[in-house]
């Protein structure tokens, strides 16, 4: 027998799982049954599509065998099985990069952490919560040799050749004190029905069934085997035959989530294409939602046969939070990922599915605002991502996303903003940048407040990227207040503006000369009411905040553009500068006007020490 050490992260993982989930141990059975179901799915697919496996006798089932007297439980399946390399890879090392993220995400909240187990694919290790020794005997389909893996979850594991009549895996749990509560047939049936009732394969429980022998007046035990789950493709049944509890049970079994979904959409399409979809929205966003290697939440079936659960082609990336099933009658059973990328049938199903999901969300937004708000709190940002690339559904997405604004206490929709527009307002306006507290006080908003125009506060770091390509909502323009061209909407008196420009030209030239290549231009502002200055960007250029963010993300080559400095002709500082002849004072003031405009937009100063020196010189003149 070969003795091996656990990979360091596995030892850490085992201890964290055991100590973090001690109050929620029943999930061990959910995870082991889920693993067996996956193994059966994989072998069934191979027997239907691969000539090497078609001759195999495939009898899909999962068996639980309880030995109350010895305190053991056996979980056995007739799935794909594992060889020595698989056992070491899957049970002795961390094969998935996401598992390290799992370690970082554990919170100490047993209910929350039990969801992580399924999301991060480390469910096997949860069995050590209830067992002080685990034996695994597995034989890979197509191979003759079986292997035994044994561990106490502390000192590593042993592995040796073994025997098994057919392909599949058998796991023997030796219950510890915590696990003895599961050495009970009623308790096991309760857990199976709670988590695994709609697993697509039959689950059988073998146990000692008690009965009363009336003639002999005594209780007797008979070794009995019973099926303990429904084992049906629930999604293929008509909606009117399904209860709310049916839908919730299926969701939990396919998602690894112990919480109820927020809502679901069940569709049966017949005609040119024949397929069924059942999509769920989790009540809480998956923890890997913003990771590049996020776990795909939609499983693909063909004629009820599981095909894959890791195809990112099934739904667009911005809907990656959706969980569920697509079951097609028209795709080939041997469909590959390469075929999926260019398959006309899947393209049609994907297009229809996206429209269905967005349509249902729009209906919920209209009919149940409270429930929709719960959705938006979790998924507003992914929906915004859709605005950037899903041009076909952009109008619907614009109706679905929600925003902060200068007039709404909470989040508001574009439709609501449109309904509140004032006479003379030519567009829907928004401001992007840093924190809401900073944006709401920006000098760029002063004229809009004066005119009583509402402005959207877009403080999410992706907002500027997303909205750079969004310029219309219906027949209304959407404009950024920190873009130079937006000032055209605000001009009330062209003659007065011309007079201001002419009168201020000497000062404008002096400021521009002083600031040099730090600015593209210096000009008179029509958007300022109370502040002396502000900075704006040209229409096609990223804002200063965007440039700052991209460099912080490591994009050192992101092109640097120069802002335009605008000054308020009616501000006391500007009026005094116009009359001032001291070149040194004007130079300091020029930099102060520019630096304070940067600070108000959340842009850090290049040299705070020089800023303080200028500030002190100006203060000394005013005291």
N, C-alpha and C positions, 0 to 999 in steps of 0.2 A: 504493500500500500504506500502510495506516494503522499508525503505530507507537505503542504504548501502554506505559506503565509498569506493573509489577506493583504491586498493593496491598502496603503495607509488610509485612503479616503473611505474604504469600505469599513474599516474598524471604527472610524469616526462616525460614519453613517449609522452603523448598527447601534452604537451607544446613544446617538441623538434620537433615533427612531424609538428605541426602547424607553427612553426617559421622557420624550416629548409627547408620546401618544399613549401613555399608560392608562389614561381614562377612556380611551376609545379603541380597545384592542380588537373588536369584532371585524374591523376592516381587513384583517389578515386573510379571512376566507374570501371576501370579495376579490382581493388581489390575486390569490392563487387560482380561483375559478376563472378570472379574467385572463390570466396567463394561459390556462388550459384551452380556453375558447380561442385565443389567438393562434395557438399551436394547431388546433383542429382546422381553423380557417385556412392556414397556410398549406396544410397537407391536402385539404379538399381541393384547393385551387390547383395544386400540382397534379393531382390525379385526373383533373379535367383538362389540363392544358399541356402537360409534359409527358411525352411518350415513355420516358424512363419510369414514371410513377403510375401510369394508367393500369398496369397489371396488378398493382397492390390491392389487397383486400382492405377496404376502408370502411370501418364501422364506427362512425363518430359518436363518442359519448364521454361523459365525465362521471367518474365514480368516487363517492365518498364512503369510506368504510370506517365505522366507529368501533373501537374496542374499549368499552367503558371500564372493564376490569383492569386493564393494563394502562389506561389513560393515554391512548394513542388515537390519532386520526390519520387516515391515508387518503390522499387526493390523487387520483389517477386519471390519465387521459390517453386517447389513442391518436394523438396528434403527431406533428412533425418530428418531435424528439430532439435530443442533443447528443453529440459525441463528446469525446474528452476535451477537445479544443473549445467547443461551445460552453461546456460546463465551467471551465476555467475562466473564459471570457465573460460569461453572463453572471456567474455567481461568485467569482473570486476577484474580479476587477471592476472598475467603473468604466463601462463601455460607452456610456452616453455622456457627452460634455455637459449636458443639462443637469446631471446629478450634482455637480459642484455647486450649481446655482441653487439646487434643492437645499443643500446644507446651509447656504447663506440665508435662505428664505424662512427656515423654521422659526416660528415665533413663540412657541411655548403654549399656544392656544391649541388644545388637542383637536377640537372640531375643525379649525382652519387647517392645521397641519395634516390632518387625515386626507384632505383634498389634494395636498401636494404630492402625497404618495403616488396617487394615480396619474397626476399630471406629469410627473417627472420619471415615471417608469422604473421605480425602485421598489415595487410592491412586494417582491419575494422576501425582502429582508424584514418586512413587517411581521412575518411568522415567528421571528425570534422574540416577539413580545409575549407569545403564549407557549413557546417551546424552548426547552433547554438543550435539545438535540434535534437536528433535522437530517434525515437521510433522503437522498435523491437517487433514484435509479432511472436511467434514461437510455433509450436506443433510438438513434436517428434513422428516419425512413431511408431505405435503400442500403443500409449498412447492417452487418451481422453482429458486430460487437456492441454490447451494452456497457455502461459505466455507472459506478456508484460514487456519489459525492456525499461526504459526511462532515458535519460541523456542529460545534456547540456555540458558534457565534462569538467566540472569544479568542481562541488560540489559533485561528486559521482553519484549514480544512484538509481532509484526506480524500484521495481519489484513487480508484482501483477498477480493474475490469470486473464486469458482473454479467448476469444473464437476464434476459427479458424476452418473452416469446414473440412479441410484436412491437412495432415502433410505438413510441409514446413516452410518457414520463410518469413516474410514480413518486410522490413526496410523502414521506412518513414523518409525522410530527409527534415527538414525545412531549406531552404537555407538562409545563411547569405548574406551580401553584396558581398563577394567574390564568393559565389555560384550562384548568380543570372544569371551569364553568361550561366549557364547550364540549366536554365529554358527556353530552346529553343530546339525545336525538331531537327533542323538541326545540332546544336552543339552536341547533344547527339548521333545522328547517326554517326557523324564524329568520335567521341571518340570510339564508339562500333566497327566501321569498322577498326579503327587503332589498337586496342588492342585485340578485342574479336571476330573477324570475323569468326575464325575457332574453337571457342568453340563448343563442340560436340552436344550441345543442342540448340534448336531454341530460339532466343531472340526476343520478341515482344515489340514494343513500341506503347503505346496508347497516343494519343495527339489530339489537336484540329487542324485539317487540314484546311487551308484557300483555298478557291476557289472563282472564279469570277462569279457572277450571272449576265450574260449578259442582260437578259430581264429587270432586276431590277437595272442594273448598280451599283451593290454594291458587296463588299466582304463578303463572308459567311464562317462560321466555322462549320466543321462537325467532331464529335468525331470519330476518326479512329484508327484502330489497324493494324499495319504492322509488318512483320518479317524483322528485320534489320541486320541479319547476315547470312552467308552461311550455317553454322551448318552441316558441312560434315567432315567425317574422311579423311582429306586431304591426310594423309600418305598412304591411301589405293589406291589412284588414281595413274595412270601411270605417270612416271616422265615427259614424253613429254607433258602432259596436264597441268603441273604446271609451273608457272612463278617464277622468283627469288623473286618477291614480296610476292607470296603465301608462300614460304618457310620462309621468314623473319617474316611475320605476325604470322604464326603458332609458330615459335620459341618464339616470344614475349609473346604469349598467354599462352604457357606452362611453360615458365621459369621465368616470372616476371621481365625480363630484358628489359629495353627500348632501349638498343643498339642493332645494328645488330650483328648476329653471325659472327665469322671469316670465317667459312666454315661449310658444312654439307655433310653427306653421306646417301643416300637413297637407300635401298636394298630390293628387293622382292625375296624371296627364295621359290621355288616350287620343289617338288620331294618327297624324304623321309620325310622331314618336310616342312610344309607350314607356313611361317611367313614373316612379314614385319618389317624392322627396319628403323628408321630415327634418325640419331645421329647428334647433333650440337656441335660445339666447340665455347664456348663464347669468345668474343673478349677480355674480361678481366677475370682474374681468380676469381671465387667465393670467397667472403670474409671469408667463413668458411672452405676454402680448407685445412687448416692445423689444424683444430679442430677435436677432437675425435668424436664429435657428428655432423659431417658434414651432410648437407641435401642431400639426394640422388637426382640425377638429371634426372633419367630415369624412366618413367612410364610404368607399365606393363598392357597390354590389352590382353584379350582373345576374339577373334571373335568380335572385336571393343568394347567390354565391359571393362570398366576400372576395374582393379583388385586392384592394390596398387601402391603407389609412394614412398615407404620407404623401399624397399627391397634391401639391400646391396649385395645380391647374384647375381644381374643382370649383373654386370660388376665387375672386380677386383678393389680393392681399389685405385690402382695407376691411374685408369681412372675415378676417382670420379668427375672430372671436366666436364665430358661429360653430355650433356643434350639431351633429346629425348624420343623416344617411341619404345617399343618392342610390337608387336601385333601378337600373336600366334593363329593358328587354331587348335593346337594339345593339348594344356594344358587344364585341366578341369576348369570349371568356379569357382568351390569352392576350388581352389588351396590355400593352406596355406603357411606361411613362412617355417614351418617345412618340408612340402612336397617339396618346392622349393629347399631346401638344398640338396636333394637327387634325384631330378627329372631328368631323362635321357634326356627328351626333352629340358628342360631349360639348362642343361649342354652343349648340342650340340649347342643350340642357342648362349649361352655365348661364347663358344669356337670360333664359326664362327664369331661372332660380334667383338671379340677382334682382330682376324686376319684381318677382314675387316677394322676396324679403323686404325690399325697399317699400313696396306698395303696402305690405302689412304694417310696417313701422309707421308709415304715414297715416294709416287708419287708426292705429293706437294713439298716435300724437293728437289726432282730432277728437277721438272718443274717450280716451282715458289719459288726460294730461299728467296725472300724478304718477301713473305707472311709466309713462314715457319719460318723465323727469328722472326716475330711478334708472332707466336705460341710459339716458344721456350722461348722467354722472359717471357712468362706467365707460361709455363708448363714443363720446362726442369727438374725441381726437381721431380715432380710426376713421370715422365718417368724413372728417375734414380731409384726411389723406385721399379719400376717393375723389374729392374735387379736383385733385391735381392730375389724375390720370384717366378717370372714367368719364369721358366727355359725353357718352350716350346717356348717362344717368345724372348728369350734373344738375339739371333743374330740380329733379327730385331730391338729390342730396342737399341742395341749397335750402329746400323746404324742411329738411330733417335736422340739419345742424343748428346749434343754439349758440348765442353769443352774450357776452356782457356788453352793457352799453351805458351811455351817460344818462339815460332816462329810466332804465329798468332796474328794479331792486335785485332781481335774480337774473336768470338767463332768458333771452328773448329770441324770437324767430325773425327772419327777414320779412315775413308777411306782416308781423306785428309792427315792425319798424316802418314798413311801407304805409301801414294804416295811420301811423302817427306823424307822417311827414307834413311839414308846414308849407304854407303858400310861399312860392319862390324858391323852394328847395329843389335843386335840379338832379340830385343823385343820392344814393345811399353812401354815407361816408364811414370810413374806419381809420383807426390808428393802430399801428403795430409797434412792438418794441419790447421793453422789459416788463417789470411787475405792474400790475393794475394800479397800485398806489402811485407809481411814477407817471404812468400814462395819463391817468385821470387829471393830473395837475400840469400836463404839458402845455406850454405856451401855444402850441399848434391848435389847441381846442378853443382858445379865447373868442375868436370871432364867431365860432359855431354856437357857443353859449350865448353870445350877444344876440345872435339871430334866432336862438331857440331851436337850432337844428340838432337832431340826435346824431351821435357818433358811436359806432361800435368800438369796443375796447378789446382788441385782439392781443392777449398777453401770452398766448401759447407760443413756444419757440418755433413751431412749424407754420404758424399762421402766415407769415410774410411769404414763405416759399409757396404755400398753397394758393394764397390770394393774388400772387403775382400773375397768375393766369386766369383769374376770375374777374371779368369786367362788366358782366351784365346779370341782372336778376329780372327776368321777364323783359320788359321794355325799359327798365331803369338801369342807368350806369351805376357801377360800384367803383368808388374812388378812394384812394389813400390820401389822408390829409397831410401826410409828410412827403408828398410828391409835389414838385414845383408846379406842375400843370394844373393842379386842383385850384390854385388861386384864381384862375380865370372865372370860376363859378361865383367868386365872392366880390368881384368888382362892381361897385354901385355907381361910381363917379369917375369915369375915365379922364375927364378934364382935370379933376383935382389930383388924380394920380400923376398925370403928366407934369403938373406944376410942382408936385413934391419931388419927382425925379430930377427935374431941372434945378430946383433949389438945392437939392442934396448932392448933386453930381460931384462937387469938389470933395465932399466928405466920403462919398462912395469910393471915389478913386483913391483917396488917401488910405481908407480901410483895406481896399484890395491890394494896394502896394505893400502895406504893412504885413498882411497875412500871407502874401505871396502864394506859393504852391500848395498851401493848406486848404485853399478854397477854389472852387471853380468860378465863382462870381460873388459879388456883393450887391444887393439890390434892395429897393424899398418894398416893404411887406404890406399886403392888404389883409393878412390873416391875423395880425397881432392887435390886441386891444390894451392889455395891461403890461406886458413884458417888453423889454427893449429890443430883444433879438430872438431869433430861432434859426435852426438849420433845416434844410430840405434837400431831397435828392431828386435827380432827373427821373423821368418816367420809367426808363428802361434800366435804371441802375439800382443795385441793392442799397438799402438804407445803411447808415453807420452801424446800427445795432446788428443788422444781418451780417455785415462784414466782421464785426467783432465776434459774433456767435460762431461763424464758420471757421475762423482762425482758432477759436477755443476748442473746436472739434478736431483740430489737427490739419485743416486744409490751409496750409501755409501759403500755397500758391493762389489762394482766392484773390482775384484782382481788387486792388484798393482803388476806390473812386473818391473824388473830392466832393464835399457837400457845397451847397450854395448858402451863404449867410444872408438872412433877411433882417432888416432893421425897421423899427417902428418909428415913422416920422413924427408921431405925436407924443413920443415919450420924452420926459424931461432930460434924460441923459443924452439922447440924440440931439435935442435942441441945443443943449449946452456945448456939445462937441462941435456942432456946426459953427458956433460963435467962438470957439476956443482956438487960439493961435499957437499954443505950446505943442511943438511936435512930439516931445517925450510923453506928455500926458495923453495926447491922442493915440500914440502908439500903444501905451499901456491899456488904454480904454478899448482899443480895437481888439486886443487879445482877450481882455476880460469879457467883452460882448460875445466873442467866439467861444471861449472856454465855458461860460455859463450856459450857453445854448447847448453845448455838448453834454454838460452835466445834467441838464433838464431832460435830455433824451436818454440818459443812462449810459453815456459813453465815457469811459475813464479818460482822464487827462494824460497826455504824453509825459509831462514833467510837472508834478504837483508842486515841487519846490519853487520853480519859476513862477507858477501861478500865485503862490503865497507872497513872493517878493513883490509882484505887481500889485497885489491886493494891498499890501502894507504901504506901498508908495502912494496909492490913491487914497487910502485912509488918512495918511499923514497930511494930505492936502485939505481934507474936509474937516479936520478937527481944529 
